[in-house]
């Protein structure tokens, strides 16, 4: 499929996008992690889209999955609303600052930072690096 974004044309395989998004949504709902660490590599590596298109697109896709999963968790009564408030404030601030910083950096460096962050996260999930207490 041909995608146009800010006057630039991109080609993306929507079958890979739909299948990958479906599998990521199932996994993130089952295990409680956000889909971003998986959605971004799916869209950049497998679909070949540039990082500045991927960030906003993956956030919008993850929003719907997060909304559905969150509504289920709230229904079960498993939410600390004070913690949510602090995290939401940080997310809003980061949502404004992140794109502004990203536009000023080389896209290759943005990807490298993402790889380092995901590697550290993966090692923490595997128990190789201790998680902060």
Secondary structure by P-SEA (a helix, b strand, c coil): cccccccbbbbbcaaaaaaaaaaaaaaaaaccccccccaaaaacccccccaaaaaaaaaaaaaaaaaaaaaaaaaacccaaaaaaaaaaaaaaaaaaaaaaaaaccaaaaaaaaaaaaaaaaaaaaccccccc
